[in-house]
């Protein structure tokens, strides 16, 4: 099996530069602003839906009792906000097809 690779912000900027032809600085600004808009929407509790990609959503988790994995002792878990991502059917199909299974 091959080495796993990570797609970075720099990779996204380079791909936009190659595809659109804007300067690298303009592409970097475009990618950063896009990501900022997504984060700002999530901070406000809004849902971010990217058609053909998926949905980012903020969920409120209530306080609950858990267990310390080292000691086994009960421990309180505070309420918190978590981000969930649900891939679109199109993305699922593409990823599933890429694995050849």
N, C-alpha and C positions, 0 to 999 in steps of 0.2 A: 504494500500500500504506500502511496506517495506521501510526501511531507505536507502537512496542513499549512495553508497560508491564511493570512489575515488581510482583509481589505481595510485600508486606512483612509483617513480624510485626504491625505496627500494623493492616494490612488484615485479617489473620487475626483479631486481637482484635476488631475492629469487626464482622466477619462473625459471630463467635460471639455478640457482644453483641446484634446485630440478630436472630439466630435463636433464641437461648436466653433472652435477657432478663435475664441476670445483670448486675451492675454492670460498668462498664468495667474497674475494678481487678480484680475477680474473673475476668473474661475474660482479662485480661492474665496473671494468675497461672496460669490454666489452660493457656493456650497455651505460656507459658514452661516450665512443669513438664513438659508433654508433650514439648517439644523437648529438654529436659534429660534425660528418661528415654531418649529415642532415642540421644542422644550418649553417655550413661553405658553403655548396652548395647554400643554400638560400641567404646567404649574398652576394654571387657572382652573384645572379640573375638566378641561374640554377633551372630547374624543378627537383623535386625529385619524382620519380615514384616507388612505392612499390607494385609490382604485387599482386593482391588479396586483397590489403589494400586500396590504393588510391594514389592521386597525390597532392603534396604540390607545390604551385606556387607563385612566387612573382609578384604582379601586380602593375603597376604605376597608381596612381590616379591623375588626373589633378587638378589644382586649380579650385575652384568653389565658388559660393556664397551659403551660408546656412543661417540659422536663429537661433539666440540665443533662446533656448527653454523657458528660464525664462522671457525674456523681449519681445520676438517676433521681436527684431531688426535684420536687415540683418547683417551677419558677414562673412568675407572672410575665406575660408578654404584653407590652404596651400596645395600644391602638396605633395604627400607622397607615400611611398611604403607600401603595405599591403600584408599579407600572406593569401592565400586562400587554402582551402583543399576541394578536391572533392573525395568522397568515391567511391570505385570501386563497380561494380554491385554485385560482390560476397559479399562484406561487407554489402551492402544495403540489400541483400537477407537474410543474416544471422541475422542482427539486426531486420529486419522486422519479421522474423520467431521467434526470441526470444521473441518478444512482444505478440506473439500468435494472431496477427491480420492479 
